[in-house]
Amino acid sequence: MSTELLRDTMDFLSERLKEGRPDEAVRLELLAWEFEEKLSGLYEQFQHSECSFGYMAEQVGITNWDLYALLERCGLRTTNL
């Protein structure tokens, strides 16, 4: 984990603790954040033909169909051609 990402995570947790947010909500936000970070990196690799669509879906733990739908909803390209 990079120093910058670790600092961002610590800042995020600190803010949530100050807000008195329940642990479960904080955990869900962290999972979503981690998912987005992982997907972002894989999507960049996919766009540079460094990984396949199926590999990207497998690495984030969803089906190809779900990944396709997710990328479509985000307005991102679903091909790397």
Secondary structure as GFF3:
##gff-version 3
##sequence-region A 1 81
A	DSSP	alpha_helix	3	19	.	.	.	ID=ss1
A	DSSP	alpha_helix	23	47	.	.	.	ID=ss2
A	DSSP	alpha_helix	53	60	.	.	.	ID=ss3
A	DSSP	alpha_helix	64	73	.	.	.	ID=ss4
###
